[in-house]
């Protein structure tokens, strides 16, 4: 006789308090816990796509990886509630997989998580993306941390100031302007 | 034609203190890629790869099949080459079997038929009864009246008898060499070469056969044996 699933094993082994701690850590720019928990479940999620949906190993890998990135964004945006995290995560992954498999075909809208509304209409220009990636790699470490904190991890100003070890939030604000200028300079001047 | 996004952005007046919506999307995509690369590395360290081991093995299968085929071919080629190489011992026994009785032109010294034992021995030898002849030669040797011809023929009979005794033949040929003043040198060399090869004493056989190969009457056969011995 199988045991009735508890909230913990429906939530990647996290209790509600641990889930809250994970969210707080992410909001402070610390994603160690997120990686520790979700990467340890990676293979299981991939296997589910392979076994249940007949996905190929590498397709399933890409989908789970993509879903993890999206899930992290959703966690940071506060759009994920504790309850059945695994089902929610797999819904994202399965939707993505089905969408990829049926690209160009009509997909019933109920299979797509409505929360995934991150804009993507500027991302088709791969050449521009490659130039930005190169510019980003040339940017100084402090500016990278700062801009990632602002635009990717959605951290508040105080957390970013602490993260980069700045003396004040006003300084961080000024530094942000300089970092944006530096990134644009690299982005526009690269051949 | 629509200009690349970078050119469009360059032409725009962008806010100094914020990234534009387009820039933010691009940066987010770059950082998504960076994060995925980092996680992929962490997963790989835990043994989780984009392609499962079986898939990677499956991909390697054609290469493994080629390698296995090459190995099989190499083994087969080696086996064929090895099988085609004559065995030195077998070759030596073939040569011994083909040795013809050295009557007449072999007996280069004095006339040995001076007593009855020797006479009977040579009669047996002449009719190809090598075992009886060998017994006669052994009796002559034991009586201490054997000549170099007796020793050479004793060795020959030991090789050609129905129950060849290569060790005995070797002893007789070596004794004959001690007594020889040069008249039987070439015959003794060839017989010793064959006997050593038959006993699988390669180095000694090669020494005798190399001498024979360089201008002896059996030079060609000696070269064949040398090749098989090497």
Interface residues (C-beta under 8 A of the other chain):
Chain A: X35 X39 X42 X43 X46 X57 X58 X61 X62 X65 X66 X68 X69 X72 X118 X119 X120 X121 X122 X123 X125 X127 X128 X129 X131 X132 X133 X136 X147 X148 X151 X152 X173 X176 X177 X180 X181 X184 X187 X188
Chain B: X4 X5 X6 X9 X10 X14 X16 X17 X18 X19 X21 X22 X23 X24 X25 X26 X27 X28 X29 X30 X31 X32 X33 X34 X35 X36 X39 X40 X42 X43 X46 X48 X49 X50 X51 X52 X55
